[in-house]
Amino acid sequence: MKLFCPGNPLHRYASRREFLHVGLVGGLGLTLPQFLLQQAKAEQKFYETKEGVAKGIIHIFLPGGMAHQESFDPKPFAPAEYRGPFGAIDTKIPGVQFGEKLPELAQLADKMTIIRSMSHGEAAHERGTHNMFTGYRPSPALEYPSYGSVISHELGSQNNLPPYVCVPNMPNEYAGSGYLSSAYGPFALGADPSNKNFQVRDLNLPNGCDEFRFSRRRSLLETVDSHFRALEKSDAIDAMDAFYQHAYKLISSESAREAFNLAKEDDKLKDEYGRTDAGQRMLLARRLIEAGTRFVSLTVGGWDHHDNIKGQFENNMPKVDKAIAALIRDLDRRGMLDSTLVMVTSEFGRTPKINPTGGRDHWPSVFSVAMIGGGFKQGYVHGSSDALGGGVDTDGVTVEDLSATIYNQIGITGDKELMAPGGRPIEIVADGHVLDVLLAKKA
């Protein structure tokens, strides 16, 4: 078979073999795979990424599925088997109540946006977690990047700090870089900030290694790396090179190292946050955002309360309520609240009816999340669940729409396309729309 090549000024014919292997596509001299890749890139949606209202994001994730009825969406007039073991308390928003185990946050509700109408339809822990870390439902065909990795890819680092940090460790497999290079994965502390003598893993020079020896070792390592890079080009090598560069910047920059140094914080402030895992993780998160990290992800507690939800909430919520409230006040005092978005999310909600063992089971049909600062409205409740807390009643919010709104606030256009393996352009958020109703009006 002969193929006509209109891009060639001589209009000569080429055989199928020449077309595939020599690549006379439009006269560009590309192989067919190269041509298809270039075509995909040409069709790729491109939007400029620039810093948004939010300069940094703190994602507080409560793994297991926090009950909305016991937290942000109590049902005080429902029958006892739906209402649950706790009462409701007034907040700073007239006519709005929280569960009684959130007394400190109730007094700061006038600085929060509460969404009571989230849903995503995924009742399994892994699938719910995937949704809330990536903005996508899981797919067997593609591994999606987390919010932190996308932000790392789009905005990069500043002040020699890693753009994406997990406290204390990467919490799940969905918090990683997905189809993006592993260079955009999180920097994990490897230790809990609440531990006595807390120290970030690998952040200091080895014993007996001064700055001169450190620089010499770096030079030797770069020589070896360049040799192997010439032999084999792969994402793993590129990613390791990027990680080494980040590590060198961290270790060699005193200001970057100091961002992780909780000892610099006043004891009174540590007490305000609480000398707990929740309190010290959130205090470190504020310190990192203040220093220039763009996205901090942290987890606290376990919220899979199939049994004894009363006792479980009494053990878990007081320290979380205290820590989040301290974080809000601290950011506000420092003039950082408007430029820092604090997200409080979980995998899903819990069943409207208390089960025979005094707990609630998985329930993705409706749940609540809180968004504080970062250009979101203050003192606003969006949407509602029905009278028993079993389904969305008004103004439902999808994970895709919330994701698009989060990205918008840090300066990323949600339907921008990134390139996945095989030259596949993939939208950062598929079918998501920015929810302007959640955002404060610009002055």
Secondary structure as GFF3:
##gff-version 3
##sequence-region A 1 443
A	DSSP	beta_strand	2	4	.	.	.	ID=ss1
A	DSSP	beta_strand	13	15	.	.	.	ID=ss2
A	DSSP	alpha_helix	16	21	.	.	.	ID=ss3
A	DSSP	alpha_helix	32	43	.	.	.	ID=ss4
A	DSSP	beta_strand	56	62	.	.	.	ID=ss5
A	DSSP	alpha_helix	80	83	.	.	.	ID=ss6
A	DSSP	beta_strand	88	90	.	.	.	ID=ss7
A	DSSP	beta_strand	97	99	.	.	.	ID=ss8
A	DSSP	alpha_helix	103	106	.	.	.	ID=ss9
A	DSSP	three_ten_helix	109	111	.	.	.	ID=ss10
A	DSSP	beta_strand	112	118	.	.	.	ID=ss11
A	DSSP	alpha_helix	125	134	.	.	.	ID=ss12
A	DSSP	alpha_helix	147	155	.	.	.	ID=ss13
A	DSSP	beta_strand	164	167	.	.	.	ID=ss14
A	DSSP	three_ten_helix	173	175	.	.	.	ID=ss15
A	DSSP	three_ten_helix	182	184	.	.	.	ID=ss16
A	DSSP	beta_strand	187	188	.	.	.	ID=ss17
A	DSSP	alpha_helix	211	231	.	.	.	ID=ss18
A	DSSP	alpha_helix	235	252	.	.	.	ID=ss19
A	DSSP	alpha_helix	254	259	.	.	.	ID=ss20
A	DSSP	three_ten_helix	262	264	.	.	.	ID=ss21
A	DSSP	alpha_helix	267	273	.	.	.	ID=ss22
A	DSSP	alpha_helix	277	291	.	.	.	ID=ss23
A	DSSP	beta_strand	295	299	.	.	.	ID=ss24
A	DSSP	alpha_helix	309	333	.	.	.	ID=ss25
A	DSSP	beta_strand	340	346	.	.	.	ID=ss26
A	DSSP	beta_strand	349	350	.	.	.	ID=ss27
A	DSSP	beta_strand	362	363	.	.	.	ID=ss28
A	DSSP	beta_strand	367	373	.	.	.	ID=ss29
A	DSSP	beta_strand	380	382	.	.	.	ID=ss30
A	DSSP	beta_strand	384	385	.	.	.	ID=ss31
A	DSSP	beta_strand	392	394	.	.	.	ID=ss32
A	DSSP	alpha_helix	399	410	.	.	.	ID=ss33
A	DSSP	beta_strand	417	420	.	.	.	ID=ss34
A	DSSP	beta_strand	424	427	.	.	.	ID=ss35
A	DSSP	three_ten_helix	436	438	.	.	.	ID=ss36
###
